[in-house]
Amino acid sequence: MNKQTHITQGGCRDAPVLKERGQREVFCGLTGIIWLHRKMQDAFFLVVGSRTCAHLLQSAAGVMIFAEPRFGTAILEEADLAGLADAHDELDREVARLLERRPDIKQLFLVGSCPSEVIKIDLSRAAERLTKVHAPHVRVLNYSGSGIETTFTQGEDACLEAMVPVLPETDAQELLLVGALPDVVEDQALKLLSDLGVGPVTVLPAGRADAMPHVGPNTRFVLLQPFLGDTAAALIRRGASHIAAPFPFGEEGTTLWLRAIASAFGVDDATFDRVTEAPRARARKAVAAHAKDLTGKSIFFFPDSQLELPLARFLTRECGMHALEVGAPYIHKGLVGPDMDMLDAETLSEGQDVDKQLDRCRAVRPDLTVCGLGLANPLEADGLTTKWAIELVFTPVHFYEQAGDLAGLFSRPLRRKALLS
């Protein structure tokens, strides 16, 4: 284990990291289905799992009983668990029944979960077999959302990684944006890039199967989310080049993200300033309205979404907060290194031993603690103010127009506590 070390001003990319491998508190990667199924309009996510998986998705999505969402669970019954039924035959029947009832499905994802009997099923071979059966109308892919293999946002990474090998080849020079965003936020990014003269621009994942991007040796890609390490590696294997940049949270992060793209595509400074001047000013003004409640306050991040390092950079540099500990499930310096170059924090931690981390948090008593749902109530009972990490994934927080909303997610718990006091 590395000892906790204060990181001096000037960045923490090369600072020691407190690495922990113990009990952790985090959702599994199945949770990513909740935003992915909304993004991909003709896709369906079929979880191969237990009733617990079904209850998790139903609860997380808040789906009404009469709704027909684009996800479901192929539940292993007692005969399957006992090995009395052929799970592959059962799966084939479920898929055939689903596709007959839902002819709008163009992409079907078989999503693995963590029951031991599911782990024994070769879903990759099942996906290949089912693609042959149902092609060309439906393409069947698979990935794992198992809590043993993935945490929370890594489900999206696994899903997008599974899509990369089947993307069509191209030699065209294009920019590829990688990561799922709400449509209105994605449109803002595309408008900014269009105004800069950058293009053509495609997005992974696209809203429909027939709009999926092409990829090849002249493709340059930039990430929208910091948890897409496996997807980035898969794109690089296809010959694409990664544009490294801080993530577009806040005015500074968005500007540096756009500037990295502009530099790669030869956009001149005058054009860049003309396009970004007005939205930058709006973002600074919106953030300042919340920064007055955040300046001088301390913050502690438990590992949850892998957004922690870019968010800590935003809060310390644009909102005047002091980072006591920034914990992340995994620190991929190839992705978050540019954010780390601008982050000042007392401690960086990777992984989790939840009891030890709770002890550290209670010892330093931060003004605000970012954590998962399971830890929030105990910490609140101890008199600490918390922010649910899951809100940072489900709320639009990227780019200039959302900068004030992002700062508000952190200022509101502090204002609420002040009013109650």
N, C-alpha and C positions, 0 to 999 in steps of 0.2 A: 504494500500500500504506500502511496505517496503521501507525504505530510501536507497539510493545508499550508498554502503559501499566498501571501499577499501579492497581487499582480499590480505592478507599477503602471502608471499612465504610459500609454504607448502601445498597448495591445497585449493580448494573452495567448497568441498562437503557440508560442514556445514555452509557456508557463507550465509548471508541474500540474498534473491532474490527479485528484483524489479518486482512485478507481475502486469501486465496490461491486461485489458479486454476492448478493444475499437476497433475502426476501424482498419482493418489489410489489408496489401497488400501482397497477395500470390496467386499462382495458385491453382486450385482445384486438388483433387486426381485423376481425369481422366488422368492427364498428365503422370502418371506412366505407362499407357498402352503403351506409346511410346517405353520404353525399355523392358517391359515385353513381348510384342508380338514378339520381335526379339529373346528373350531368349527361349521361349517355341514354338518350331517349328510346333507343331500340335494343337496349341490352337487358339481360335478365341475370341475376346473381342467385344461383342455386347452391345453398350451403349444404354440404353433406355432413350431418352432425346429429346432435341430440336435441331433446326438447329444451334444454337449457339455452342452446344457441338460438332457437326460435324465440324464446322469451326475451333474450337479450336484444335481438333485433327489433322485435315488436315494441319493446319498452323504449329503446333508444330512438326509434323513428316516430313514436307516438301515432302509429297508424290506426285509424278508426276501423271498427269491425267490418264496415261495408266497403272499405277501400280495397283496391286491387293493385298493390305496388309491384314494382319490377324486381322483387327479391322474394325468396322463399326458402324453406328448409326441407330437404329430403331426410326425414327423421329415421334413424336406425331403431327398429323395433326390437322386441325381445329375441325374436328368432334370429335377426341379423347379429345381435350382440353375442348370442350363443354359438354362432357359426353354423346354424342350421339352414340358413338361406344363402344363396349366392348373391352377394352384395352387388356384383356387376350387373346381373340380370335385373335385380330390383332397380338399380339406378337407370338402366336402359329403359325400363318400363315407365319410370317417373318422368324421364326426359321426353319420351314419345308422347305421353299424356299431356305434359306441359306445352309442348310445341303445337300439338293439335288444337289445344284450347286457346293458345296465344300466337296466332300466325304473324303478329307484328314483330316478334323477336327475331333479330338478325345476328346478335352476338349472345352467346350463352357462356357464362363463367361458372365452372364447377369450383366451389370454394371449399377447401379442406379445413377441418376444425381439429380439436385436440383429443377426442375420445380414441382410445388405443385401437379400436376396430376400424376407425376412419383412417388412421395413420397407415394401417396395413393395406388399404386400397390404393392401387396405383392410378391416381386420378389423371395423370398425364397420358397414360395409355388409353384410359377411358375417353378422354377428350379427343384423342386422335381417332379412335374407333367411331365415336359419335359424329365427328366432323365428316367422315366418309359416308356415314348413313344419311346425314341431313344436309350435306352440301348440295348445291351452292347457296341454298336459301339461308342457312345458318352456319356460322363458324363457332366451334366450341373450343374454349380455352380453359386453362385451370391455373389456380394459384392457391397458396396456403394463407389462411387467416388465423391459423392456430395460435392460441396464446402461448404455446411452448416456443414457437418460432418467431412470432411477430408481436409487437406492441402497438396498440392504438393506430397511429397514422401509417405504420409500416404496411398495413393492408393495402393502401393505395399504391405504395411503391411496388409491392408484389404483383398487383393487378396490372400496372402499366408496364412493368418489366416483362410480363407474359405476353403483352401485345407487341412489343418491339420486334421480335423475330419475324412476325407475319406482316409487318408494314411493307408496302411496295417499295421497290428500289427506284431511286432517281439520281441523276447527275446534276440537277438544277441547283443553283445557289439560293438557298432559302433559310429563313430563320424559323426555328421550331421552339415554341413556348411549351414547357413541360410542367404539368400539374393541373389539378382540377380546381377551378374557381367558380363562384357564382357568375351567371351569364353577364349581369350588369357590370361586374368588376372586370371580367375578361374583355368586355367591349371597351372599357376605359383604356385598358392596356393597348388594345389593337388600334384605338384612335390615336393615342400618343405616338405609337410607332409609325402609323401612317403619316401623321403630320411631320415626323422627322424624315420621312422619305425612305424608311426601312421596309423592305418587302422583297418578294412575297413572304407572308407570315402565316404559319399553320400552328395548330394547337393539338397537343396530346394530353388528355383524350378529347376527341371531337364529339360533337353532340350526336352524330349518327355514324353508322358503320361505313356508309359510302362517302363520308367526308374525312376519313382517317388520313393523317399526313403520310407523305412519302419520306424516305430517309436514304442518305447516301453519303459519299465522300465529300460533297460540297455543302452538306447540311451543317449549320451552326445552331446549337441549341442553348437555351438559358433556362434555368430552373425557376419556377414560381414558388416552390416549397422546399424547405431544407431537409426533408426526410426522404428524398428520392435518390438515394445513393445507388441502389441496384439498377434502377432505371437508367441513370446516367451511365453506368458501366456498360449496360446492354447497348445503349446508343453509340457509345465509343467503339464497341466491338463491330457495329455496323458501319463504322467509318466516320461518324459525325464528330464535330469538334465542340467542346464545352466552352462557353463564355463564362468565366468565373466572375462573380460580382456579389456584393452584399445583397441581402434579400429586400424586396421593396416594401418595407414597413416604415412608415413615417416619411417626412419630407426628405431627409438626408438619404435614407436607404433607397427610396424610389429614384431619387436623382442619380445616385451612384449606379444603380441597376441600369437605368436608361443610358447613362454615360458609357458604361462598358459596352453596351450594344452599339451605341452611336460610334464609338471608337472602332469597333470591329467592322462596321459598315461604312466608314469614311464620312460620317456626318460632320460638317464644319461647326465650329463653336457658335457662330452667329445664329445658325438655324436652331441649334440646340437651345440656346438661351431664349430665342423668340418663342419656341414651342413650350418651354417649361416654365417661363417666368411667372405667368399668371397662376397656374395650378400650384406652383411652389409657394407663392405668397398666400394663397388660400389655405394650404396645408399648415404653414407656419402659424398663421392666425388661429386656426382651429386647434392645433396642439397647445398653443400658449394659453388658451382658455382653460385647459385642464392642468397644464404644468404648474400653475400656481398652487394647486393642491398636492402636487407630487414632489416638487423641489425640496430637497433635503430629507426626504423620506427614504427609509431602507426597504429593500425587497429581497425575498428568498424564494428561489425557484426549486421545487421538487421536479424530478424527471418525469415527463409525461408524453408530450407531443413532438419533441425534437424542434419545436419552435423557440426553445428557451434562449439560446445564444443570440439569435437575431433580435428577439424581443428585448433582451437585457441591454443590447447595444442601443436600441431605440430609447428605452426608458432612461438609461444613464446619460446619453448624449443629448437627447432632445427634451427630456422631461426633468432632468436634474436629480434623478434618484441615485441612490447608492446601493450597489449590488453586494450583498453579504455572501450569498452562495448561489451559483447558477449550476443547477444539476440538469443533465440531459441523459436520456437512455443510452445514446451512443453519440460520440463526437467524431464526425467525419470532416476532418480539416480541409479536404479537397473541396467541400461544399461550403462549410461555414467559416473557413479560414479568413476570408475578407471581412466578415463581421467580427471575428476574434481579434483582427488587427486593430480594431477601434474600440474594443471593450476593456473597461477597467472593472475588476471585481476582486473581492477578497479571496474567494475560493471557487474553483471549478471542480465539479464532480461528474463522473461518468458511471452509469449503472446505478444500482441502489442496494443499500442495506437499510430497509425502511426504519427499523428501530433506532439505529445509530443516527440516521439523518433527522429523525424526529427529535432526538436528544440535542443535536446541534442547533436545530431551529429553535427549540424552547430555551436553549442557553443564550442565544443572541437576541431573541424576541424582536423580530423585524416588524416594521410598521405594516407590511403587507406580505402575505405568503401566497404563492401560486402553487396549487396542488390539485390532485384528483378529488373526486367526490367523496371517496372513502375516508380521506384524511381531513376534509374541511371541518366536519362537525366536531371531532375531538379537539382540533386546534382552536376552533371558535370557543369551545368550552373552557379552554385554557386562557381565554382573553385575547387571542390573536385574531387579526383580521385577515380573511382569506379571499382569494379569487379562484373560481373553478377553471382549471386549465382547459376543459372541454369547450368552454365558451369561445376561446381564442381560435378554435378550429371551425366552429359552426357559425361564427359571426364574420361578415365581410370586413377584412382589416387591411387588405393590400392597397397600395398606391395612394396618390395624393388625396383623392376625395374621401378616403376612409381614414386618413391619419388622425383626425379629431375623434372619430368613433373609437379608434384603437386606444388612444390616450384615455378616453372616457371609461373604457372597461376597467382601467386601473384606478382612476380617480373616484369613481362612484362608491366603491366599498369604503374608502377613507372618509368621504363626505358623509356617508350614511352613519358611520361610527361616530363621527363628530356630532351629528345631530342627535343621535341616541344618548350621547354622553351629556 
